[in-house]
Amino acid sequence: MRALPVFETYPADGAADCVVDGVDGGPADGATCGAFAAFAALAPPCEGATPVLRLPPPGAPPALLGASHVRCSLSCDGPLARLLGVQTLSRSALYRGALLPRVHALPAAQRDALVGAMLAELSALAREDNGFVAEAADARFVPTADGGPPRQPRELYHPDVAEAAELFGQGEGCYPARALWHGGDALGALVRLGLRTALSADAVLDAARALDALAAQSLEHADGGSARGNGASALDAGEVAAASVRARALALVAYVDARARSL
């Protein structure tokens, strides 16, 4: 029976057109969505083969489920699959395999909701899998407040570190997505994963080096534009860049002056 393609699975690309419990991605148990049903065998048709499908963990976000997960439309589907040797996927394995590596491909609202859901479970995930925290800390899965590409937790700052945006010239790109700032303890979970809560002496030095390089680059571009006969436009661009460098430099000096004893 395991070799028969009679077991319903989730769509290969996830049920992205549905919503469940406020998280985009799929229907609640017993509900339907626009995706066509798919069916597969539990294992290749050979003696003693290990089932290739897995049962999703209870309450798993359907947006993370795909063709390798058995869809239990009836109450008897789960027990039958387990009787035939199908294992239940752990929540940590689901997030590790279906969210961390593909968070960049998800729509923004869905991505933020799923990342927030995972962070809310971080303590339970760590108890389930000793290596989960270390792996998540190294993964580029944290959406940024400016809509840029996901970054590692340790590359970002807590929103309370307001000076980071000005010192590094990245605006809100220094911070996690605003959807993670409120409700639950997503920021606390991110701190556990390495989110920075203060500007260290090394970070201040990095900001100073970046400013020095930016100032030299701005001067080089202005000189190059003048040599090519684009004097007016080059000077205008150079003045804008110089003003930005001056503003960041003044902010850096003020920050160091106020915290000289603690740096």
PyMOL commands that set and color helices and strands:
alter all, ss='L'
color gray80, all
select helices_A, chain A and resi 62-64+77-83+91-98+103-105+108-120+122-128+132-138+153-155+163-168+171-174+178-180+186-192+201-227+231-258
alter helices_A, ss='H'
color red, helices_A
select strands_A, chain A and resi 7-9+19-20+23-24+38-40
alter strands_A, ss='S'
color yellow, strands_A
deselect
rebuild
show_as cartoon
